[in-house]
Each structure stands twice: as structure tokens, then as C-alpha cells.
Amino acid sequence: MKGSLINKMPGDYFQKFAQWRLLMTFWMTHPGKKLLFMGSEFASFSEWNANKELDWNLFDYPAHRDASRFFKDLARIYHAHDALYALDHDPFTFEWLVVDDRAQSVFAYLRKSESETLLVVLNMTPNVHETYQLGVPKGTYREILNSDKDIYHGSNQYNGLDLDSRMGNRNGKPEFIPVKLGPFAAMIFRQQKKD
């Protein structure tokens, strides 16, 4: 079962990279400490080998440069938002929103700290959803990362404007937001503070 993460992803070249970004977002936003083998941060196709240097030549290819850019941006978000790491052993910091959508294979959860709430949405299929109705706590949500943006080698399906929650019960919450989900896309939203 050895091998690099990108090589374990099914599908064509585009799908492999999209699923790699999806996995990296899930890994970085789920509670727990982080460990990654060298080369995985730019989607190296070679398994890490202590006896040779990393495949730096992959930076000659746009998909790998974009993968590195995505990983750097994801790491910056992790570092800047204490909801992703502060007290991640405390049940308060994690809340499932969508865990049983078998028909569309979408998962969503909140990461919380005393100072902020982040919403993570994961589309595990190649299907695009123009307005996936996601139940959330009342508020306004701003997309701070989307793995499907073209700067990361994605198809550029993203939520450009803030999303205000609307009345309507969805997955156990009294309000929802209509989220645009790209293929194999991961999104992180920050709930905006009220003035």
C-alpha cells in the first residue's frame, strides 16, 4: 500500500489533482495533529525516498506549481484561524452539519473557537451543484478558500459574494445557505461577525 497520495487518486489528471486538494483540505481542517510526508505538499507522483532528493523538476509543470500554491494557502489559513487548531481535542470545536448525504456525497462541518466559526464543505463527486442548500447557524458566510479556483488548477466554480443565511429547515438547522460546489471541491467559509 505504499505510494504517493496523488498516485492513489482515481481518475484523469484533472481529477487526481482535484481529489488531492480535497483530501488536503479535509486533513487540514479535521481535528487532530498534522503529519505529511515530504513531497506531498506539491503532489509529487513519486513515493518519498530518504535516499534521493524530492522531484523538484515537477515545479516545471503548472499543475504542481498550483498544487504547491494551494497547499501554502491552506497552511496559511490553518495558521491564521485558531478554530482549526485551538483545543482540537474539545468536542465544542467540531460539529457535523452534513454526514449522511449518500445521494450527493457532500460532507459539511463547523470548526469553532471562542473567537470564530468556520464552515467546511466537501464535495466528494465530480458533479457540480449550482445551489446546494446547506443548513447552517444563522449568519453571513464568506468563502476564504476554494480548492476549485483556477489559480489552483481547478474549474473555477466558487462563491464570490458573501452568503446570507435564509429561513428554511435543512439538515437540522432553521436556516440555510445556497452553496455553489465545484467538482471534487473543498471550501472553507468564515462566519462573519455582526457589527
C-alpha distance (Angstrom), angle and dihedral (degrees) to the residues before:
residue distance angle dihedral
M1 . . .
K2 3.79 . .
G3 3.75 122.5 .
S4 3.79 140.3 97.0
L5 3.80 123.1 -62.2
I6 3.81 94.0 -117.4
N7 3.81 91.2 52.4
K8 3.80 90.7 54.0
M9 3.81 91.7 58.4
P10 3.83 115.7 99.2
G11 3.77 125.6 -134.2
D12 3.78 136.0 40.7
Y13 3.80 126.6 -36.3
F14 3.83 94.2 -83.1
Q15 3.81 92.4 48.0
K16 3.80 93.2 47.4
F17 3.81 91.7 56.0
A18 3.81 93.3 42.3
Q19 3.81 91.0 52.6
W20 3.80 91.1 45.3
R21 3.85 89.6 55.5
L22 3.81 89.5 46.6
L23 3.80 91.4 51.6
M24 3.81 92.6 46.5
T25 3.82 90.6 52.5
F26 3.80 93.0 48.5
W27 3.81 90.6 47.4
M28 3.82 93.7 48.0
T29 3.82 96.4 44.4
H30 3.81 99.8 41.3
P31 3.82 116.1 90.5
G32 3.79 116.6 -93.4
K33 3.77 141.2 68.0
K34 3.80 119.3 -61.3
L35 3.81 127.7 -120.0
L36 3.80 124.4 168.1
F37 3.79 131.6 171.0
M38 3.78 117.0 -120.3
G39 3.78 114.1 -90.8
S40 3.79 93.5 30.4
E41 3.80 89.5 94.9
F42 3.82 90.5 70.2
A43 3.83 97.7 31.6
S44 3.79 98.1 -105.5
F45 3.80 112.8 -166.5
S46 3.81 91.5 -148.8
E47 3.77 121.6 81.8
W48 3.81 112.3 -113.9
N49 3.80 110.8 -91.7
A50 3.80 122.7 -171.4
N51 3.82 90.3 -153.1
K52 3.80 97.3 62.5
E53 3.77 139.0 37.8
L54 3.78 123.3 -99.7
D55 3.81 120.5 -87.5
W56 3.80 95.0 -94.8
N57 3.81 89.5 164.6
L58 3.83 87.7 75.6
F59 3.81 87.9 78.1
D60 3.81 85.5 74.3
Y61 3.82 86.6 72.8
P62 3.83 121.1 75.7
A63 3.83 94.9 -138.3
H64 3.81 91.7 58.8
R65 3.82 93.9 43.1
D66 3.80 88.3 51.1
A67 3.82 90.6 47.2
S68 3.80 89.7 53.7
R69 3.81 90.7 48.8
F70 3.81 90.2 50.7
F71 3.80 92.4 49.7
K72 3.82 91.6 49.4
D73 3.81 91.3 50.0
L74 3.81 91.1 46.9
A75 3.82 90.7 50.3
R76 3.82 90.5 49.0
I77 3.80 90.2 53.0
Y78 3.80 90.6 48.9
H79 3.79 90.4 51.4
A80 3.82 94.7 45.0
H81 3.82 98.6 47.7
D82 3.78 117.4 62.3
A83 3.82 90.8 -166.3
L84 3.82 86.0 78.7
Y85 3.79 97.7 54.6
A86 3.81 114.5 8.9
L87 3.79 111.1 104.7
D88 3.80 91.8 -15.7
H89 3.81 88.4 167.1
D90 3.83 89.8 63.6
P91 3.84 115.3 94.2
F92 3.84 89.0 -140.3
T93 3.81 90.4 71.4
F94 3.83 96.4 61.6
E95 3.81 131.6 51.7
W96 3.79 126.9 170.8
L97 3.81 114.0 -135.7
V98 3.82 101.3 170.6
V99 3.78 119.6 18.1
D100 3.81 104.0 137.4
D101 3.82 107.0 50.2
R102 3.81 94.9 127.7
A103 3.81 92.8 162.9
Q104 3.81 95.8 59.8
S105 3.83 103.4 17.8
V106 3.79 94.8 -131.3
F107 3.80 121.9 150.4
A108 3.80 126.6 -169.6
Y109 3.80 135.0 177.1
L110 3.78 142.2 164.2
R111 3.80 125.7 -120.9
K112 3.80 112.4 -159.7
S113 3.76 141.4 -173.6
E114 3.79 131.7 169.5
S115 3.82 89.4 -90.6
E116 3.82 105.2 39.9
T117 3.80 150.6 9.0
L118 3.80 123.9 -137.2
L119 3.79 125.8 -166.7
V120 3.82 118.8 -149.5
V121 3.82 119.8 -164.2
L122 3.82 123.0 -173.8
N123 3.82 124.1 -169.3
M124 3.81 105.7 -162.1
T125 3.82 95.7 -171.7
P126 3.82 137.1 68.6
N127 3.82 89.2 -116.7
V128 3.80 121.2 112.0
H129 3.81 116.2 -136.7
E130 3.80 113.0 -161.3
T131 3.83 96.0 -166.2
Y132 3.80 112.8 10.9
Q133 3.81 104.7 -178.9
L134 3.78 107.5 -134.3
G135 3.80 122.3 -175.0
V136 3.81 111.2 -131.0
P137 3.79 140.6 162.0
K138 3.81 110.3 -83.4
G139 3.80 112.8 -82.0
T140 3.77 148.5 79.7
Y141 3.81 119.2 -67.5
R142 3.80 126.6 -155.6
E143 3.80 120.5 -162.9
I144 3.81 108.1 -126.2
L145 3.82 97.8 171.4
N146 3.79 134.5 19.3
S147 3.79 119.4 177.7
D148 3.82 91.7 -156.6
K149 3.81 96.3 64.8
D150 3.79 115.4 122.1
I151 3.81 91.3 -120.5
Y152 3.82 85.3 68.3
H153 3.82 94.2 45.5
G154 3.81 92.8 -95.8
S155 3.81 133.5 132.2
N156 3.83 93.2 -100.5
Q157 3.81 100.0 -116.2
Y158 3.80 103.2 150.8
N159 3.81 144.6 141.8
G160 3.78 105.6 -109.7
L161 3.79 100.9 177.5
D162 3.79 130.4 53.7
L163 3.81 112.7 -88.8
D164 3.81 116.6 -133.3
S165 3.79 115.6 -156.2
R166 3.80 116.8 -114.1
M167 3.78 131.8 -152.8
G168 3.80 113.1 -92.5
N169 3.79 132.4 100.7
R170 3.81 113.7 -106.2
N171 3.82 125.9 165.3
G172 3.80 93.5 -16.5
K173 3.80 98.3 -47.3
P174 3.83 123.9 108.1
E175 3.82 92.9 -135.6
F176 3.80 136.3 40.5
I177 3.79 143.1 -168.6
P178 3.83 125.4 -141.1
V179 3.80 104.7 -125.4
K180 3.80 126.0 -166.9
L181 3.81 108.4 -136.2
G182 3.79 121.5 -162.9
P183 3.82 124.2 -154.9
F184 3.82 112.3 -68.2
A185 3.80 86.4 -11.3
A186 3.79 131.9 162.8
M187 3.78 122.1 -160.9
I188 3.79 134.0 -173.1
F189 3.81 119.2 -159.7
R190 3.79 127.8 -173.0
Q191 3.77 118.0 -144.6
Q192 3.78 105.2 -126.9
K193 3.78 118.5 -125.6
K194 3.79 116.8 -116.7
D195 3.82 116.6 -115.4
